[in-house]
Amino acid sequence: MIDFVITWVNGDDPIWRTKFDQYSELSNGDKREIRFRDWGLLRYWFRGVEAFTPWVRYVFFVTEGHIPDWLDTNAPKLKIVRHSDFIPKENLPLFNSRAIEVNLHRIQGLSETFVYFNDDFFIIDKLKSSFFFKKGVPCDIAVLNAIDGGGVSDAIIEELQILNRYYKKDNVIFKNIFKWFSYKYGFFVFRTLLLLPWPHFTGFYDPHLPTPFLKSTFYHVWGKAPKKLMKTSKSKFRTWGTVNPYIFRYWQLVNGDFIPMNPSKKASYIQLKDDNVGKVSRFIIKQKKSILVLNDSEDINNFDLYKFELKKAFLKILPDKSSYEL
C-alpha cells in the first residue's frame, strides 16, 4: 500500500499573491519568483501517475487552498489536503516548502509507506512499485558526500549536526557495510571510500528525485529534534537555521532502513535553461528514463516559449485526459 504526496502552489493566484506580498514585508527569507512560478504542467504529472504507476493507492494533493480548474476533486484516487488540514493554525500561512514538508506525516489517512514528489518530478514511462519500496522498506542509495556550498547546503549543515549528535559514522557504515558498499551503486562507491577517513558525516549523495519515506521515521525524528523542526515549521519563508525533508531520508539511511538501489538507471535530473529546451523536449518524447526532474532556474529569459515547448512534448506521450481531470 503506497501513497504519493505532491505539494503544489499557484504563484499566480491573486489571493495567495496578496498574502505573499503582505508577509514578505514582515519576514526574511527566500522570496525569489522561481520558488513559486507555475509552468502549467501539473496535469501531465497526474497523467503520468495514472498511465505509468497504476499501482499507487492514493494521491495526496497538498495545497494552500487553490485548486486547478481542471482537477476533478471527486476523483476516486485523489485526496485534497489543505495546509490548514495538517499544519497548526498559528503557523499559517506558509510560503516555505520546508515548513510544509517536515509536517507531511500529520496528513490524515496517509499510508506508512509513501513517496514524496515536488511538482517538477514527472513520471514519463512505466515504473514498478519496487523502484520505491520492497516489502515495505524504502529503496535508496547510501553514498557519502561533501557539501558543495550551494542549493540547500544550509539545511544539510543543520541536519548533519543532528545526525552526528546521535550517530557515529563508523558504527553506522560497518553495521550495514553491504548496504553502503553495494555493487548497485557503481562508481558512486568511490565517494564513500574517499570520505571514510573523516570521523563525522560530511554529507550524503542527494539524487533530488521522488523520495520513499516511512511515516514512522517522521515521528521518530520529531522526537529527537523537536526544536529544530518546530523552528522550521514556523518559518514563513525559507531561511537559514532550518531543515528540509532530507533529514528524514538521512535518518532512514543511517538506521539501515533501506534497500540498496541506483536511481540513475531509471531517473534523470535536468536544470532548465534557455539553450536546452530542444534537449529536454526530446528526452520527454523519447521517454529516455521513467522519471524526469525539471528543475527551474533563473537562466530562462523566454519563459512562455519554453513552457509552450514542454507542453507540446508532454502531449506527445500523454495526450489523453486522466481520471483526475474534469
PEJOLIN-V178719 format. One record per run of one state. SS is the DSSP state (~ for helix, > for strand, _ for the rest). FROM is the first residue (numbers start at 0). TO is the last residue. If there is no record, write none. Layout:
# PEJOLIN-V178719
ss;from;to
SS;FROM;TO
SS;FROM;TO
This chain:
# PEJOLIN-V178719
ss;from;to
_;0;0
>;1;7
_;8;12
~;13;23
_;24;28
>;29;29
_;30;31
~;32;34
_;35;40
~;41;51
_;52;57
>;58;62
_;63;69
>;70;70
_;71;76
>;77;81
~;82;85
_;86;87
~;88;90
_;91;95
~;96;100
_;101;102
~;103;105
_;106;111
>;112;116
_;117;119
>;120;122
_;123;127
~;128;130
_;131;131
>;132;133
_;134;135
>;136;139
_;140;142
>;143;143
_;144;151
~;152;165
_;166;167
~;168;174
_;175;175
~;176;179
_;180;181
~;182;194
_;195;202
>;203;203
_;204;209
>;210;213
~;214;223
_;224;224
~;225;233
_;234;236
>;237;237
_;238;244
~;245;253
_;254;257
>;258;259
_;260;261
~;262;264
_;265;265
>;266;270
_;271;272
~;273;285
_;286;289
>;290;294
_;295;301
~;302;316
_;317;323
>;324;324
_;325;325
